[in-house]
Amino acid sequence: MEKSSSKLDSNSIKNILTLRYNPTKNSLIPKKTWKDFVEKPVSNPIDFVEDSIKSNIVYSIKNSKAKVAVALSSGVDSTLVLALLKKTYPTIPISTISVKFAESIDESKYAAKIAHKFDADHHVLYIENYLAELPAAISIIKQPFWDLHWYYIVKKAKTISKFLISGDGGDELFGGYTFRYEKFLSLTTKNSSPLAKVKAYLQCHERDWVPDQQELFGKRALFSWKEIHNRLLPYFDNQLHPLSQVFLADFNGKLLYNWIPLNTAFHKHFGVKPVTPILSKNVISFATNVPIHLKYDQKRNIGKLILRQILQKYSLEKMLIKKKQGFSVNTINLWKLHGYDLCDYYLSDARIIQDKWINKDWFQKHFRKNDLDIRYVNKFLGILALEVWYRLFVTKEMKTTTKLS
């Protein structure tokens, strides 16, 4: 996105507020085509993935004896990298970081048990107002996103270590979004057209957009669902199995254009080296060709089978909670505690509405509603992030040190 309103990239705005990522930018990891996801026979997948993760840890920290930080959510991916870090470097000092959000499900207590098993010094980062430092975070990533928990994690990690190890990529590479796979399969058949599959895929990401999405945007944005559909069509118009098409779309979506660039920007800003062994070239190359049945069990609706089997090998899977949410804030409670008042203050006289990027009528129609649906809450928070970005980079009337409180 550009830094002047006359050159503002409307495609970026529309993509971020509809898909929750911005594919108009260059990706730090090469995009994949459908040919990269063609299934191939694999031998000893469990050993290969385990050995690759361990070797990538060694390559990244280069036998450092200094303390390392691990982002620990108590899920499969972060628990696995912690376990293999400890197995690779039994004596290395480890600090783990988990997050506890106000009025949200607290999974930090499960993370604490896992940290204790590996003799790690565990830190629980409590965030009362998730939106408070939005201007500072947006000034770093230079894009209008609101869901920026990684800002807080890297900021904390800087006080602990020069390394931050995470399990990033496990969901996209090894089939972790099981609730979406189940829904996608229920909405499609073997005879579904590519466009029908695109629409089904978007239904599986329905919290990223609202039913009257086309009315949300102002005249300058020129929103069109056809543009969104055409952006996704190449992932579903090919010879792959429908679930492999979903894996392809997931890889080329939020992973490439949300998680990786945003997290990388925070690491660079705080001077913390990211260690993401699941996202190494050799693991990516291997995982994209792994047959579906080694990633996802459709009958039991369980994913990340290879990663789970490595955990089973070390009798660790029983420590995981069954329904994992990860570092996830309760959006409705966030809205009630802080979001509504902040949106009321900043959006009632929004520059993005004045300049016709967002439709004033749509805002007035929904904002004052009682018991607002979570999809609209998410959208208002996304619009708040866009307004903050606009005031930072376009009108330049907001300071990066401004606290939203």
N, C-alpha and C positions, 0 to 999 in steps of 0.2 A: 504494500500500500504506500502511496506517495505522501509527501509532507505538505501538500498544498491542496486546498479544496477544489481548485480548477482542474487538477490532475488526479483527483481521488479515484481509485480503482473501484468502480461499482461492482465488478465481478468478485473482488475479494470480499466486499461487504455481503453480497448475496450468498456467497459460498459459506462464509463463516457463520452467518445467521441461519443457514439452512442445513449445512452438512457438518458444521463445527470443525471445519478445517479449510485451509486455503491452498488449493492445488495450483494456483497461479505462480507461486514462488518456486525456485529451484530446490529440489530435495537434496539432503545431505547424503542419503543412501540412494543408489540408483533405483528407479522404478522397475517393476517387473511386468512382463507381458504374460499372456496366457500360456505361452510355451514354457515359461519358467516354472509353471505349476503342474506340468504333466507328470503324472505318477510314474515312479521308477522303482524297481525292486531294490530293497535295502537289506543289508546283512548287519546283524548285531547293532541295531539302532540305539539300544540303551547304553551300551558301552561307548559307542561313538559320541553320543551327546554328552555323556558324563565326562569323557576324556577331553572333549573339545572345550567344555565349560572350564574345567580345571586348567587346561593349557592357556586359555584366554585370560584367566585370572593371573596366572604367572606372568604372562606377557605384559599385562597392564600395570601390575604393581612392581614388577621386576625385582622380586626378592626383598622388597622393602621390609624393614623391621618396625617401622613406625605404625602407630595406631591407624586402623582403617575404620570408616563408617559404613554401615549397611542400612539401607532403607528397608525396614521390615514391617510388612503389612499383616503377616501371619498367613499369607496365602501360599500357593504351591511354588510360584516363581521365586519370591524373595527367600522363602525357607530353604529352597534348593540351593540357591547361590550361597547362602550363609553356611549351609552344611558342607558344601564342596570347598568353600574358602577355608573352613576349619580343618577339613581333611587334608587340604593342600599345604596349609601353614598352621600346624597344630598350636604353635606358641605365639602367634601374632596377636597383639592386643586388638580387640574388636569392640566397637561401640555401635549399638543398633539404635535406630530412630523410628519411632512410630508416631502416629498423629491421633489426637483426640479432638474432635470438633464439638463445639457447644450444641447441646440438644440433638445429638446424633448417636447412632449406634456406636458403642465403644468396643472396638476390637483390639485396643492396645493391651488389654489384660492377657489376651491370647498370645500376642507378640512377646509380651514379657516372659511368659513361660518358655517359649521357644528360645529367646535370648539367654535365659538362665541355663537351659540345657547345654548351650555352647559357650558358657562362661563369658558371655558378652556383657558389657556395661550398657544397660538399657536406658534410653532417654525417651520420655513421652512428651511430645510437643503439643501443648494445649493451645488451641486457636479459638478464641471466644467470638471475634468478629472476623469471619473469613474474608470479608471485602475491605477491611480497613486499609491494607497496603496495596490496593489495586493500582493506584497511580504509579507507585514505585515499580511494581511488577510489569505493568504494561510499558513503562518507559524502557525496560530492559528488552522485552521481546519485540516491541514496536508493532504489535498487532493487537486487535481488540478482542481478547479472550478474557473471560471472568473466572473460569475454573482452573485456578493456578496454584494448586496445593504444593507443586514442586518448588515454587519460589520459597516457601517457608522451610521445606526440607533441606534444600541446598544452603539456605542462609544459616540454618542450624548446623549443618555438616561442616561449614567453614570454621566453626569454633572448635571442632573436634579433630578433623583430619584433612589432609590434602586429597584424599580419595573418597569417593562415594560409590559404593557398589549397589547395584539394583538388579531386579529381575525383569527389566523392561523387555518387551518383545515376546514374552511367553504366550500371551493370549493370542496374538496375531499369527505366530509361527506354528503353534502346537494345538490350536483349537480350543481356546478358552472361553469363547463367548457362546456357551451352550444354549442359553435362553434364546439367543437370536437364531441359532441354527434350527432349533426345534420349531420356532415360529415360521421361519423362512420355508422349511419343508412342508409345513401345514398350509402355506399360502400358494404353493406352486405344485405343478405336476411335471411329468417328463415331457409333456407337449407344450408347456408354457413358452410363450415368445420371449425373446430377450427383453423387450420393453416391459412385459408383465413381470419378469424376474427383477428388473430394476425397481419397479414400483413395490414389489414385495420386500425387497431389500430395504427400501426407504421406510416401509411400514415397521420393519424391525429396528429402526432408529427413530421412532416417532417422537421421542423426547427432544430431538434436535430441531423440530419444526412444529408449527401449529396448523390446525385444519384450514384456517384462512390466511395461510402464509403469503399468498399473492397480494393480500390487502395490507400487509404489514409495511411494505416498502412505499416510499414516496415516488414522485414522478421522475426524479433524477436517476433512480436505481434501475428502472425498466426490468423488473423481475419477470422471469418466465420459467415455468416448470419444465418446459421443453429443453431449455439450456441445461438444467440440472440433470434431466434424464439423459441427454446426449453426452454429458460428462461421464456418466456411469456405464453407458451402453457397451463400450469395448470390453468391459470386464465380464459381461454376460452374453455377448454375441461371439461365442467361440465353441470349441469342441470339448471343453472341460466338463467334468461332473458338476452339477449345480452347486454342491458344497465347496468344491475347489474354486468355483467362480466367486463365491462369498469370501473365501480366504484371500483370493487375489484382490478383491475390492477392499477388504479390510487392510491388507498390507499397503496398498496404494492410497489409502485414505488417511484416517487419523494417525496411524503410526508414522507415515512419512511426512505428513504435513501439519501435525499437531504435536504429538508427544515428543518426537525427536528434535525438531527445530526449537520448540519452546524450552525443553529441558536443557538443550545444548546452550542456549542463550543464557540461562541462569547459571550454568556451570562456568561459562566464560566470565560472566560478570563477577561472580564470587571467588573465582580462582580455585575452583574445586575440580579435580579431574574425574570425569565419569568413567565408571567401570561397568560395562553392560555386556557380560560374556555371552548372553543368549543372542545378542544382536551382532555377533562377530560374523565375518564374511563366510567362514566355513559352516557355521551353524545355520545361517540363512540359506546358503546354497543347498544344504542337506535337507532342511525342514520343508522348503517349498516343494520338493519332489517326493516327500514322504506320502505313502498311500493314506487315504482318508481314514481307513479303519484302524490305523496306528495312532491317529490323533483323537478321533471322536467315536464314542460308542453310542450309536443312535438309539438303541433299545433302552439303555440306562440313562441317556442324556448326560454323559460324562465326557469331558474333554481332557486335553493335555495328558494323554495316556502314557506317553513315553516319560514325561517328567514325573508323573505319579509313580511309575515303576522304579525309577531311580530312588525316590523317597522311600518306597516300600523296601527296597534293598537295604536301607539303613534303619528300617522300622520307625520312620518319621511321619508317615501319612496320617497316623492316628492322632497326631498333634494338631492337625489342621481342622478348622471349623468347616462344617458342611456347606453352609451358604455364605460364601465370602463376598464382601462388598469392596474390600480394598480401602484405600484412602478416600472415603466418600462422605461428603457432608450431607446432612438431611436438608434438602433444598427448601422444603416447605417451612421448616422451623427457622432456617436462615432468613427466609422471606419475612416471617413474622417478627423475628428479633431485630433485623437490621435492613433487609432488602427493600421492604416496602417504603420505609422512611427515606432511604437513600435515593431510591428511584423517584419518589415524590419530590425530593429536593432538587435533583439534577435533571430529571426528565420533564418536569412540568414547564420548564423554560429551556428545553433542549436545543442546542445548536444544530443537531442533526435533523431535528424536526423543522426548525426555521429554514434550514437550507434544503429541505425537501428530499432528504435521504430516507427518512422514516415518516410514515403517514400519520398525521396528527389525529385524524378521525379514528384510525385503528387504536391508537394509544388511548384516546378518551373513551372509546367503546369498552375496553377491557380493564383498564387500570383500577378503577374503583370497585370492581366486583368483589363481593364477599366470597370466601372459600375458592379462590382462584385455582384453576387446574394447574398441576405441576408443569405441564408443557408451556403454559403461558408464563409461569414464574421463571422457568429457565430462559424464556425468550426475553422477558424484561431484564433479567440480569445480563443477558448478552447485549441488549441495547444499552444498558448502563455502561458496560465495558466499552462499547463503541463511542458513547458520549465522552467518556474519560479519555480515550485515545484521541478523539477529535479536539478536545480542549488542550491536550498535551502537544499535539503535532500540527494541528491546523490553525486553530485560533490562538494557541500558545498562551492561554490565560490560566492554565493550571500548572502547579509546580509538582515535580516528581515526589517531593516530600509531603505533599498534601495527604492527610489521613481522612478516610471516609468513615465518619463516626457521628 
